[in-house]
Every structure is written in structure tokens, then in C-alpha cells.
Amino acid sequence: MEFSQSASVNTVLRKLSESYGADFNDYVFDELGDVRGHLEILINGRSVSTLSGLNTKLKDGDQVAILPPVGGG
């Protein structure tokens, strides 16, 4: 999937939602259209919460990961 050089994490998530349909959309976004709070979004292994959130701009070669909650004990 190709994106402009100034694409944000939010732009990528929305485009993926268009491409992968309702199952992806329901998994990532809540009923208000916000990213579900239990998901962790990483850019090159760093949480977007330590960057500019969903407005973080991506560069060529960046890797985006969407992680579900992890528990254990």
C-alpha cells in the first residue's frame, strides 16, 4: 500500500480500514470512530503515545504495528 510522504498514523489506519473492511474497522475503531484505547500502536517499536499520537508523520520505511492488549502472570 502506498502513501504520501506526509501520511500520518491516522491516515494509514483509515486507509487500512477502507481496504480491509468492517472486521478491521470494528477491531481498531470504536463507535465514535476513535482508536480503541486497549490497542497499542507502534512505529518502529515506539509507542505513538510517546511521539505525536495518531498525528505522527510516517517516513519511508517506517513499520507500523497494531498490538492487542497483552496479559500474563
Buried (B, 14 or more C-beta within 10 A) or exposed (E): EEEEEEBBBBBBBBBBBEEEEEEBBEEBBEEEEEBEEEBBBBBEEEBBEEBEBBEBBBEEEBEBEBEEEEEEE
